[in-house]
Each structure stands twice: as C-alpha cells, then as structure tokens.
Amino acid sequence: MRAIGFSEYSDRKKLKNLLTDVIMNSDQRAYTINQEGIMLGEFCKHYAGRMGIAVCGEFDEEDKFIYEYYYPYLEGTGITTHEDVSVERHAAKISYAGVCDDVKVGISLIFYLRNMIPYVKAQAGGMLPVRGTTLTLSGLSVSGSIMMPIQKDEEQKLRVQKNSANRNNLLAAARRGDEDAIETLTLEDMDMYTTISRKIQKEDIFSLVDTYFMPYGVECDQYSVLGEIVSMQIVTNHVTGEKIYILQICCNELTFDVCINIIDLFGEPQVGRRFKGIIWLQGKINFPEGT
C-alpha cells in the first residue's frame, strides 16, 4: 500500500473506509463462477495513474458480496515475455501465482497473478491450457536506490547484445537436452566466475554487474533487481497527495514497470541510470481475443 501512496493507512478504520470506497466506486468490476459453482467478484479502483487497489471476494446465496482480501496493484505496459505461463492457486485464499520460465533470466519467474477472473473463467470453461498468451509484468517497491550506469561505447554495447543472443540460444538448446550446449554453458560459467573473482578484488561489484534479477527473502514472488531505467514519470495519489515514481526498467533483457513512493527512493532517477531495489512481482496474462 505504501508503494502506491498510502503510507499513512495503517489504521484499521481508515483502511476499511478505503476498501468500501473501492467496492462502491470501482473503476473496473469483474465476475465469474468457478468450478465449485461459487460466484467470485473483483473490484478495482485507480488512485494514482495506473495504480490502485483491488478487492476480491465471493457472493453468497442472496447475492451479497463477502469481502475476502485486497491487494495494491500497478498495471504494467507492453509485453514482457512471450513464454508460456503455468498457474497454481494459493493454499490460503482464492488467489493465484504464475510461473514463467524465461531463458533470459535463468530462473523460474514466480509472480502474483493480477487478472484472476479471466483465468478462473477459462478454467471453469475447460479452455486451459490457453495457447498464444503473453505476459505483462509489473512490480511494487518500498525500498530502492538509484545508481549510475556503467559507461559503455557502441562497440561494447553491440558485443554485449551479441554475447547475450548467443547465450540465449545455448540456454534454449540446453533446455532441449543438447549436451554440447550444456557443456559450453558450464565452461562459460566457470570462466565468468574466475574473471569476476579476480576483478572483484580491485573493483566495485556494481561496476562489474550491469543488471540482475534474484529471488529475495522467503516470499517466492519477491525479488531483488538491478536494471536500467528506460522511461519514468511522476504521478500523485489523489487521496493522500503522495507522489510516486513509475519507472520502466530493463532488467536481464526483460522490460517491466516498477512503482515506488518518492519517500522510499534514495537518489534522483533519470533515463539511463539504474534502479536497484526490492520488488513484489505481479503479472497479467494477456489472453488472446475471444478466449
């Protein structure tokens, strides 16, 4: 909630009034019936740009909405990846986690599924798995800092792009079981480890590492990221007046939006500089038209 401009909303009464406002004056409403025959509802309201609060629950026999949980969200822009996504339900409540294996990151991306209703609708209609989907990621952060970029000339940038493309091809081949690709990747990782171990004795780690995407803590959808700022904007929460940065960052060749309260960001963001912080990763599966 702090990330979207509600840093002072820790009082239970204020929070209850806020959630009531979301339900009564929502900008978006979605309903569906799940496989158990229960009607689910989701109410969303924007409070600052593309950021807002979603309230989820179910309807009883008298069509009365029963609130179950809420979460803050940031609507991402563009398409982050075209890789297939698998979805699993959380054990504690009717919410879902998505998993995406993108070779550019090197790990399984686990995110909080934002558009639960379309997925449940497809599941109840027996339309899963849906092919041809894309994924739009976004992140909420309450702790971040701005770092200067690593200076590179055009020749170095082209070399980095070429090496990255070659590595992605090798990773894709290794996933198909190509033993030569696996051996080449292993040798490259050993060479990289040796090079970094030698350089790190005299150089700062962030002058060697341009970008990273790593799991953080015990929550599976929280990550520590370092990425280049591609674009940025400042929006204001029209209820609290707090200002929030929306940064589009490129991290491990994945482009996605991150929002952070201006009071939680150390440094002055600019295009070309790097954002380093902890994010809660959310994702929206873009289903094909007519699904």
N, C-alpha and C positions, 0 to 999 in steps of 0.2 A: 504493500500500500504506500509505503514511503517513496518508492521509485516513481509513482505516478502523481505525487504531490499531496499525499495525505499523511504527512509525517506526524501531525498532531492528533490523529484519530486513533488514540489508544483507549479512550473512554468507551465503555460498552454501550452507553446510551446514545452517544453521538454516532457510533458505528451502526446501531440498529436503525436510527433515523435515516442514515445514508443508504442502507440497503433497502429500506422501504421506498425511498425515492427512486432507486434503480428499478424496482418492480413496478411502481405506479407510473413512472415517466420514462420507460425504457425506449431507447432508440431502435433496438432490434429485439425481436422475440422469435423463438423457435420452439416447436413442439414435435414430439413423435411418440409412438408406442413401441416399447421394447419387446423382446422375445417373451417376457413374462406377462405381457399384457398391461403393463404399468405405463401411464402417460407421463412422460418426462417433459420438463419445461426449462428453458434458459432465457433469462432476461439480461440484456446488455445495455449499458449507457456510457457514452463518451463524456469524459470530464476535461480532457486536455488533448486536442488534436486527435490522434488515432488511439489514445489510451483511455481506458475506462475500467469499469467493474462489471463482472458477470455474476449473476445469482442463479444457482441451479437447485432444482428440487423436483418434486413429483406432485401430481394431482390425485386427490382422494375420490371416493365414490360420488361425492357431492360437488365435484369439480372445483374444490378449494385447493389452492396452491400451498404445499407444505415445503417450507424452505429447508434445504439440507446443508449447503455450503456456498461459499463465494470465493472468487479469486480476482486479482487485478490482471489486466492484460494489456498488451501492446500489439496492434495489428501491424504485421510486417508488410513490406512491399516487395514486389518482384518474386522471382523463383530462386530459392536457394539451391535445390538439387532436384534431379530427375530420377534419383534412385528409388527403388521400391521401399515401402514402409510397412512394417508389421505393427499391430496394436494389441495391447493387453490391458485388461481392466485392473484398476487398483483394488486391493482387498477391502479397504475400509469404507469406500463410498463408490457411488456410480460416477467415476471419473476414469480417464484412460491415459496410459503412457504409450508413446510411439517410439519405435526403434528403427533407425535407418543406418545402413552400412554404406558409408561413402568412402571410397578409396582415398580421397584427397585428405581425409582426416586421420585415417589409420586406426580409428576406434569406432565402436558402435555408438552412434549418437542416440541418447535417450532423452526424450522431451515430453513435456506436459501437453496433451492434445487439447487444442483450443476449440475446434469445431466438433464437439462431441455428438451433437444432434444428427448431423448428416451421416456420421459413421454408424450410429445406432440404427438409423433409418435403413441404411444399406445392409446392416447385419440382420435386422428383423425381416427384410425383404429377400434374404437369401442371395444377395448380389455380391457377396465377398468371395474371393478377393477381387477388388476392382483394379483393372489394368489401366495404364496410361495416366496415373496420378503424378502430380508434382508436389513438392513440399516447400512451404514458406516458413522460415524460422524467425523468431524474434527473442529478445532477451530483456529481462528486468534486472537492474543492478542497484545495490545500495552501498557499494564500495568500489571506487575506481580512481585511476590517476592517468594523467596524460604524459606520454614520453615522446621524445624527439625521434624522428625517423633515422634509419641507417642510410647514410649517403651512398648512393649508387649511380654510376653513369649508365648511359643507354646500353653499352656493351654488356655490362654486368646484369642489367635487367633482362636482356634477351637470353643470356646464359642461364639465369635462374629459371626463366619460363621454359626453356628447352629441357633443362635437367628435371624440372617438375613434371613436364609432359612424359618424359621417358620413364620416370619413377611410377607415375600413374599407370602407364601401360604395363610395366613389370608387375605392379600390385594386382592389376586385373588378371594378368596371366597366372600369377601365383594363386589367386583365388580359384582358378580353373584347374589347379593341380600341376602346373608346369614346373618341373623340378629345376630346370635351368634358371628360370626366373626367381625361384625361391633361393637358390644358391647365390645368384647375383645380388639380390637384395640383402642377404646375410653378409656378404663381403662388403657391400657398400655401407651397411650399418656399422660394421667393425671399423672401417676406415674413418667414418664420421666420428665415432666415439674416440678414436685415437687422436684425431685432429683437434676436436674440442677439448679433450683432456690436456693437450699440450698448450693450446691457446688460452685456456681459461686461467692459467697461472699468471698471465700478464694482462689480460683484457677483461672487461666487464662482460657478464653473461648476456646482457641485453644488447651488446654490440655484436654478438655472435648469433643470437636467436632473433630472427626478424619477426616471427609470429608463432603462436602455439595455441592449442586447444586441448585442455587437460581436465579430467574429472576432478571435482573439488568436494572434500568432505564425504559424509556418509549418504547424502541425498543423491540419488542416481541422476537427477536432471539438473544438477548444479555443476558449473564448470568455471575454471579459471582460464581466461582468454587474453590474448595479446594480438591485436590486429590493427591494420592501417585504417584511418578514418577516410572514407570515400566522400561522404557528404554529411552535413549537420544542420540542425535547426533548433530553435528555442521555442517552446510552447508554454502557455500559462494555464494552470488548473483554475477554471473559472469559479470554483467554490472556495478554495483556500488562497488563491493568488500566488502559490508557489510556482517557481519556474523550473522546467525540466528540459534537459538536453535529449534530443533524439539523434543518435549517431548511427550512420550506416557504416559498418566496418567490414573489411575484407580480412578474413582470418583463415589461414590454411586453404586459400582459394575458395572459401565459402563466403558469400556476401549476405549479411542479415542486419536488421536494425536492433539497436540497444537503447533503452531509455534509462536515464539516471537523474535523480534530483540534483539541482545545481549545488546544493549544500553538501552533497556526498562526493562530488568530483573534485579531486585535487589537481589543479593545473588548468590551463586555458586550451580547450580543444580547437583545432584547426584542421582543415583538409590537408592530408599528407602526414600529419602527426599520428602517433599510435595511442590507442586506448588499451589500458591494462586494468582488468578488474574481475570481479566475481559476478556471474550472471545466473539467473534462473531461466532455463531454456524452455521456450514454448514453441509449438509448431501447429501450423494449419495445413491439413491435407487438402489439396486442390483437386476435387473430383471432376472428371470430365462432364461436359454438359449432358443433361438427360439422365444422369445417374440417380 
